[in-house]
Amino acid sequence: MHARVAALLVLASCGDNVAVVADAADAARDAASDAPTSAGWQCDGTTGLVAPLLPCSPAHPCGSVTTSFHVPECKTRTTDHPMFDDGAPRTWSDAVTGDPRAACVFRPGGSGARPLVVFFHGATAWQDPSAAALVYDRTSLRAKAASFDLENDPARLGYVLAADEGQTLENPNSLGGGAAIRHDVYYRDLRSPSTNPDIRNADRLIDELVAEGGIDPKRIYVVGWSNGGLFAQEYAIARHATATPGGNRVAAAASYVGPDPFENLAATQSPSCAYRPLPVTDVPIDVVHRDCDSIATCDAAQQAAFGTPPGFDVTAWEMTLRTTMADPNVVDSMYDAAGVPVTACASTTACTAGIGATNHGSWPDGVADASGLDHEPELLAFLRDHPLP
């Protein structure tokens, strides 16, 4: 049986290559089945986990959780955001594992190619029938998708919005909790094609949408929240330099409360699960966060106070991007609990666990924090300003 550790519940193919990916995936599943149970996870000391996280199922239960996947509902389920219903989701089966996958997709009206925004949700309770619906329930991205000028062309307003649905996976880092619908950021096969199922299926989603037409290939953007923010940054770094199997590249990314996706599981994990050496990148990334967060902590003082895993210090992650990874295109967008832009992290006296958790779960569109200060236009403008050359 593969390792069973707690997960954090927060907001948050072609030719010979198929055989290569399939062989690698089979080997990975075999390795995972031999992994330690409660003592830890197997890492290779270079890139991360030795195998992809296995979806929870009757064959591979995550404690009492055996649900691997929910087909998402592509509609608003709350009353504090505009009501949308985009109909049945796009569904497919993973080309290697056969596991079900799905995404909600909205295309604006009118003619001409539009940008593509792929949204990766945060870790969500496994009982939720639709993690992808968080893009409707907890953000205002769908409300802007029909008319926002993301192409820098008033004749082509709107953008294609795709919200990926994760699988029910355990969380190998030290945060604790239970199985959640999430994306695997610790099995870091950044190659193309990839043996990481989440990277492979993001590739497929993008390639198929572009192949169907109506998308500007120079304006493919990814946005993520919490676990989705970790994944969006990792995916953007991987696919800005190296194209998907279909030849598409990510132009830029925006991450809300998503810290370092390349760090270790825990301070004492051995062999290390950190990715070393870190890749050099120039992908534009808008690192959006709060001045107080008890999960994606703002700085080292908050990280020490809340005992979060390695890398869960957003200020340190930004410095790593700018220095070790040599990225000149990193922007910091920090807000306080009232949505006001600030330039310094809150003190550990002012930043309580309750405030930090609320901030982590408050997307910066001015709704959850009741501020009325919508910062999505700034996030989207950052993406618009960074197309591929």
C-alpha positions in Angstrom: 0.0 0.0 0.0 1.3 3.5 -0.8 2.0 6.0 2.0 -0.8 7.4 4.0 -0.3 10.8 5.5 -2.7 13.6 6.2 -3.7 16.3 3.6 -4.5 19.9 4.2 -8.0 20.9 3.4 -7.7 24.5 2.2 -8.5 26.9 -0.6 -7.1 25.9 -2.5 0.1 11.8 -26.9 1.4 10.5 -29.8 3.7 8.0 -31.5 6.5 6.3 -29.6 6.2 8.8 -26.7 3.0 7.1 -25.5 4.9 3.8 -24.8 7.7 5.7 -23.0 5.2 7.6 -20.8 3.2 4.4 -20.1 6.3 2.5 -19.1 7.4 5.3 -16.8 3.9 5.5 -15.2 3.8 1.7 -14.6 7.1 1.9 -12.9 6.0 4.8 -10.8 2.9 3.0 -9.7 5.0 0.0 -8.7 7.3 2.3 -6.7 4.4 4.0 -5.0 2.9 0.7 -3.9 6.2 -0.1 -2.1 6.5 3.3 -0.5 6.6 3.6 3.4 3.2 3.8 5.0 3.3 6.1 8.0 7.1 6.7 8.2 7.2 9.0 5.2 7.4 9.3 1.4 10.1 8.1 -1.0 12.0 10.9 -2.5 15.0 10.8 -4.9 17.0 13.6 -3.5 17.0 15.4 -6.9 13.5 16.2 -8.2 11.1 15.0 -5.6 8.8 12.0 -5.1 9.9 8.9 -6.9 6.3 8.3 -8.2 3.1 10.2 -8.8 0.6 10.5 -6.0 -2.0 7.7 -6.4 -5.6 8.8 -6.6 -7.6 7.6 -3.6 -9.6 4.5 -4.6 -10.8 1.1 -3.2 -7.5 -0.3 -4.4 -5.5 2.5 -2.8 -7.6 3.9 0.0 -6.5 7.2 1.7 -7.5 6.1 5.2 -11.3 5.7 4.8 -11.4 7.8 1.6 -11.8 5.7 -1.6 -13.3 8.4 -3.9 -10.9 9.2 -6.7 -12.7 11.7 -8.8 -15.8 13.9 -9.2 -17.1 15.0 -12.5 -17.4 18.8 -11.9 -20.4 21.0 -12.0 -19.7 23.9 -14.3 -21.9 26.5 -12.6 -22.2 28.9 -9.7 -23.4 27.2 -6.5 -23.3 30.2 -4.1 -25.2 33.5 -3.9 -22.4 36.0 -3.5 -21.1 35.7 -7.0 -23.0 36.0 -10.3 -24.9 33.0 -11.5 -23.4 31.1 -14.5 -24.1 27.7 -15.9 -21.7 26.6 -18.6 -23.3 23.2 -19.0 -21.6 19.8 -19.1 -17.9 19.7 -18.5 -15.3 18.6 -20.9 -14.3 15.0 -20.0 -11.6 12.6 -21.1 -9.5 9.7 -19.8 -5.9 9.9 -19.0 -4.0 8.5 -21.9 -1.7 6.5 -19.6 -3.6 5.5 -16.5 -7.2 5.6 -17.9 -8.2 7.7 -14.9 -11.1 10.1 -15.6 -10.3 13.8 -16.0 -12.5 16.9 -16.6 -12.5 20.6 -16.9 -15.1 23.4 -17.1 -14.7 25.5 -20.3 -16.2 28.8 -21.3 -15.7 30.4 -24.7 -16.8 34.1 -25.3 -18.8 35.0 -28.3 -17.6 36.9 -31.3 -14.9 36.1 -33.9 -11.1 36.1 -33.6 -8.6 34.4 -31.4 -8.8 35.0 -27.7 -6.4 34.4 -24.8 -6.8 31.2 -22.8 -6.8 31.3 -19.0 -6.5 28.0 -17.2 -7.5 28.0 -13.5 -6.1 25.5 -11.0 -8.2 25.3 -7.8 -6.9 24.9 -4.3 -7.1 21.8 -2.2 -10.8 21.1 -1.6 -12.7 18.6 0.6 -13.0 15.3 -1.2 -16.7 15.3 -0.5 -17.2 18.4 -2.7 -18.8 17.3 -6.0 -16.9 20.0 -7.9 -13.6 21.6 -7.0 -13.5 23.2 -10.5 -16.7 25.2 -9.6 -14.6 27.3 -7.2 -13.8 29.5 -10.2 -17.5 30.3 -10.2 -18.2 30.2 -6.5 -15.2 32.0 -5.1 -13.7 34.1 -7.9 -15.0 36.7 -10.4 -12.9 35.4 -13.3 -16.0 33.9 -15.0 -17.8 37.3 -14.8 -15.0 38.9 -16.6 -14.4 36.2 -19.2 -17.0 37.5 -21.7 -15.8 41.1 -21.9 -12.4 41.8 -20.3 -9.7 43.0 -22.7 -7.0 40.4 -22.2 -5.9 40.5 -25.9 -5.1 44.3 -25.8 -7.5 44.6 -28.6 -11.0 46.1 -28.0 -12.3 44.2 -31.0 -11.6 40.9 -29.4 -12.9 41.2 -25.8 -13.1 38.2 -23.4 -11.0 35.1 -22.9 -11.5 31.4 -22.9 -11.6 30.2 -19.3 -10.9 26.6 -18.4 -11.1 25.3 -14.8 -9.3 22.0 -14.3 -10.7 19.4 -11.9 -8.1 17.7 -9.7 -8.2 14.2 -8.3 -8.5 13.1 -4.7 -5.0 12.8 -3.4 -3.1 12.7 -0.2 -0.8 15.5 0.8 2.7 14.3 1.5 3.9 17.5 3.2 3.7 18.2 6.9 0.6 20.3 7.1 -1.8 17.6 8.2 -5.5 17.0 7.5 -7.1 14.4 5.2 -7.4 13.5 1.6 -8.4 16.4 -0.7 -9.0 17.2 -4.3 -5.7 18.7 -5.4 -2.8 18.7 -7.9 0.4 16.8 -7.5 3.3 19.3 -7.1 5.9 17.0 -5.5 6.3 14.4 -8.3 8.2 16.9 -10.5 8.6 15.5 -14.0 8.8 18.7 -15.9 9.6 17.1 -19.2 7.3 17.1 -22.2 5.6 14.6 -22.3 5.5 14.3 -18.6 4.8 11.3 -16.4 3.1 13.5 -13.8 -0.7 12.9 -14.5 -1.6 16.5 -13.6 1.0 18.0 -15.9 0.2 15.6 -18.6 -3.5 16.4 -18.5 -3.0 20.1 -18.3 -0.9 19.7 -21.5 -3.7 17.8 -23.1 -6.4 20.3 -22.1 -4.4 23.2 -23.5 -3.3 21.3 -26.7 -6.9 20.2 -27.5 -8.4 23.7 -26.8 -5.8 25.4 -29.0 -6.3 22.7 -31.8 -10.0 23.5 -31.9 -9.3 27.1 -32.8 -10.2 30.5 -31.5 -7.3 30.7 -29.1 -4.2 33.0 -29.4 -1.2 30.7 -28.8 0.9 33.7 -27.6 -1.6 34.3 -24.8 -1.9 31.1 -22.9 -2.0 31.9 -19.2 -2.3 29.9 -15.9 -3.8 31.1 -12.7 -3.9 29.1 -9.4 -5.0 29.4 -5.8 -3.2 27.8 -2.9 -2.3 24.2 -4.0 -3.4 25.4 -7.4 -1.0 28.3 -7.0 1.8 26.0 -6.3 0.9 23.9 -9.3 0.3 26.9 -11.6 3.8 28.3 -10.9 5.5 24.9 -11.3 3.6 24.3 -14.6 4.3 27.7 -15.9 8.0 27.4 -15.2 8.0 24.0 -16.9 5.9 25.0 -20.0 7.3 28.5 -20.6 10.7 27.1 -21.6 9.5 23.7 -22.9 6.4 23.4 -25.0 3.6 20.9 -24.5 3.5 17.8 -26.7 1.3 19.9 -29.0 3.8 22.7 -29.2 2.1 25.3 -26.9 3.9 27.3 -24.3 2.6 29.3 -21.2 3.1 33.0 -21.5 2.7 34.0 -17.9 1.2 33.0 -14.6 -0.6 34.5 -11.6 -0.6 32.7 -8.2 -2.8 33.5 -5.2 -1.3 32.4 -1.9 0.9 29.8 -3.7 4.4 29.4 -2.1 7.5 27.6 -3.3 6.5 24.4 -5.4 10.1 23.1 -5.4 10.9 22.7 -1.7 11.1 19.7 0.6 8.2 17.9 2.3 9.5 18.6 5.8 12.7 19.9 7.4 13.7 16.3 8.3 12.7 14.5 5.1 15.6 12.3 3.8 16.4 11.8 1.0 15.2 15.3 0.3 12.1 16.0 -1.9 13.5 19.4 -2.9 14.1 20.0 -6.6 17.8 20.7 -7.0 19.3 22.4 -8.9 16.5 24.8 -9.3 15.7 25.7 -13.0 16.5 29.1 -14.4 13.4 30.8 -15.8 12.2 34.1 -17.1 8.4 33.3 -17.0 6.4 36.3 -15.8 4.7 35.5 -12.5 2.4 37.7 -10.4 2.8 36.4 -6.9 -0.4 37.6 -5.2 -0.8 37.1 -1.4 -1.9 38.6 1.9 0.3 40.3 4.5 -0.9 37.7 7.0 -1.4 34.0 6.1 -1.2 31.0 8.4 -0.6 28.6 5.5 1.2 30.4 2.6 2.9 32.6 5.2 4.1 36.1 4.3 7.6 35.8 5.8 9.9 33.7 7.9 8.5 35.0 11.2 5.0 33.9 10.3 6.3 30.6 9.0 8.1 30.0 12.3 4.9 31.0 14.2 2.6 28.7 12.3 5.0 25.8 11.7 4.4 25.5 7.9 6.5 23.2 5.7 9.7 24.3 3.9 9.1 26.8 1.1 5.8 28.1 2.6 7.3 31.5 3.0 6.2 33.7 0.1 8.7 36.4 0.6 11.6 33.8 0.5 10.0 32.2 -2.5 10.0 35.5 -4.4 13.6 36.0 -3.5 14.4 32.5 -4.8 12.7 33.3 -8.1 14.6 36.6 -8.5 18.0 35.3 -7.5 18.6 31.6 -7.7 16.2 31.2 -10.6 17.2 34.5 -12.2 13.6 35.5 -13.1 13.5 39.2 -13.9 9.7 39.1 -14.4 8.4 38.6 -10.9 5.8 41.0 -9.4 4.7 41.1 -5.8 1.0 41.9 -5.2 0.3 42.0 -1.4 -2.9 43.0 0.3 -4.1 43.2 3.9 -7.2 41.6 5.3 -9.3 44.5 4.0 -7.9 44.2 0.5 -5.7 47.3 0.7 -2.3 47.1 -1.0 0.6 47.0 1.5 4.3 46.7 1.3 5.2 44.9 4.5 4.1 41.6 6.1 2.1 41.8 9.3 3.8 41.2 12.6 3.2 37.8 14.3 1.4 39.7 17.0 -1.2 41.0 14.6 -1.3 37.9 12.4 -3.3 35.4 14.3 -4.1 31.9 13.0 -7.8 32.9 12.5 -7.0 36.0 10.5 -4.4 34.0 8.5 -6.8 31.2 7.6 -9.5 33.7 6.6 -7.1 35.6 4.4 -5.9 32.4 2.8 -9.4 31.5 1.8 -10.3 35.0 0.5 -9.7 35.4 -3.2 -8.8 39.0 -3.9 -11.9 40.1 -5.8 -13.3 42.0 -2.8 -16.1 39.6 -2.1 -15.0 37.2 0.6 -13.1 39.9 2.5 -16.2 42.2 2.1 -13.9 45.0 1.0 -15.4 45.6 -2.4 -11.8 46.1 -3.6 -11.5 43.9 -6.7 -7.9 43.2 -7.7 -8.6 40.8 -10.5 -8.3 43.5 -13.1 -4.7 44.1 -12.0 -4.0 40.4 -12.1 -5.5 40.1 -15.5 -3.7 43.2 -16.7 -0.4 41.6 -15.6 -1.1 38.6 -17.8 -2.2 40.8 -20.7 1.1 42.7 -20.5 3.1 39.5 -20.8 2.3 37.6 -24.1 4.9 35.4 -25.7 7.1 37.3 -28.1 
